[in-house]
Amino acid sequence: MSAEITFNTFFAIARQRWRLFLAVAVLAAATSIILSGPSFMKPRYRSTATVYPVNLNSYSIETRTDQLLQLLESNSIRDSLIEAFDLAASYEVDTTANGGYFALYNEFNDRVEISKTRYESVQIEIVDENPRVARDMVNAMLDQVNLLARRLQREKSREVLEIAERSLNHARYKLDSVEARLNVLRRDAGLLNYESQVKELTKGYVRMLTSGTSAAQRETVQAMIRELEEKGGEFHELTELSDFFRTNYDRLLTEYEKVVNDMTKELTYVNTVVYPEVSDKKVYPVRWLIVSTSTLSALFLCFVLLVWRDHRS
């Protein structure tokens, strides 16, 4: 076995075998250039959008930006994009095979990147072999997050609407019940306004007593006064109750209309500050990096093998 390996040994090998190193470098560079070409590695293009969240209600201590991130990363948006763009075929993944969907979702996550910026905005980056598809997928993701946020908001509003509708119907039932009894008193007893009728009948009866009106007329007025005595109290109480129920019903009706408006409103939940574009420059593969890495790796391997061979001899 030869003496201990030193740096002088390395330099000696490099001087003696420079032609071999040159041939290895040329061969490695040529091979990596060919293998990193579009025939073997299809170029990919990136489309990017930057958005701010709007009209989102925070459900916990999370910020609106965090909530938007959660929405964008939902599996419903992922699945809608996979279906809309037929990504299983585009990514050449057989979803009928074992682990097919696992491979499809991994490929999707590799190509789609969603992150929060330091300015509390959200950045969406999607790469694809077709630059227009990359742009369209970003736009589709923004559309889908609007639909998802709107659906979640309407689900919560629908629960509130059901409660508001029950309260409104109950208030209406109580008001109708009181009004039905008041209508009976108005029709059968002639009661329209308790205070005014008591005041006017009292005045009329006093005038009859002082003017010498006939007994039959006085009896008629006395009968009307007795009717007021018997049913006037109930009429007065029901009138006040009707006013109270009507005020409560109007308040509940206003709340109900607000919830209905909340259910039917068409809001968007992102403000786009950087719109996705069709890129004309590929981001993958980076050929110079592949070529340089492959060439250096081949030279290093060749050098190690030569040192090992000389050291053993």
Buried (B, 14 or more C-beta within 10 A) or exposed (E): EEEEEEEEBEEEBEEEBEEBBEEBBEEBBEBBBEBBEEEEEEBBBBBBBBBBBEBBEEEEEEEBBBBBBEBBEBEEBBBBBBEEBEBBEBBEBEEEEEEEBEBBBEBBEEBBEBEBEEEEBBBBBBBBBBBEBBBBBBBBBBBBBBEBBBEBBBEEBEEBBEEBBEBBEEBBEBBEBBBEBBEEBEEEBEBEEBEEBBEEBEEBBEEBEEEEBEEEEEEEBBEBBEBBEEBBEBBBEBBEBBEEBBEBBEEBBEBBEBBBEBBEEEEBBBEBEEBBBEBEEBEBBEBEEBBEEBBEEBBEEBBEEBBEEBEEE
